[in-house]
């Protein structure tokens, strides 16, 4: 990722108004991987040393958060619901909303991950093995990933309450740059980068 794109996206995640949201999401990911079951708002609040009301208020601003029939959290970036982006952590399969999220998980969760996905255009299977600090294996080797072009655009998706619909649902692994090129031409808010 180029330095300006990285800095733009990083800034969108760590600005004061979004920092607690990302801290809450990351703590949720830890609990979800540890328990392999839906997480209650009370359990997440306790893990964050926060109030249930504060935790609930953050998720109310994220209308795409997934819940079970009892109001427990199922997914926010990382999910128990199947998607095309399977993430195997500690031998347990979960899913992610988008390709870039799968690459963030080993760093945030401090554990290796095996990622299984497929190219939306060719159907080719993509496999990645990531440790906490590097890419261990990639197949096919020419795989590329789409990612939102700027942190400002990502922030706009967040503010509109459609980060999954407008952001995540357009961030894929493609078998190679040639497969991604026609898709990229029709999606100007996204760039294609090597994994």
C-alpha angles and dihedrals in degrees: 000000000000116000095245092050092046093049092047093052093041091052091053089057100046105040110122094251092055102031095089090046091056092042088052092048093049093048088049089053091053092051093045092052092046097047101029086210135091114288124230120227088238092056092049092047090051091049090051094043087234137118123273087236093057092048092047091048091056093050091047086062088054103062093177092065110124122233135182123233090274096054095258119141117259102168150001110158090327112053145177088221114092119254132166088268108073117188120195112202121174088349092303121114121227128157136234130216094231145009097255091052090059090058093049095052099075090052096046095041094039093227136101120262138197113215124203120185140140136233109255091217106038100023089228113156116243121205126186131175113200131184124196091275111021150024107261100183139359130188123217091028093213093059115140131188133219117227135176107273100229140017088234090061091047089051090051090054090050093049091049090052092238105103091131097042097044101024115023096038089061099047109094143153111247123200092238142339092269091057091048097047099081091044092050091052089062096044109058094172090066137064130203117234135177112258 
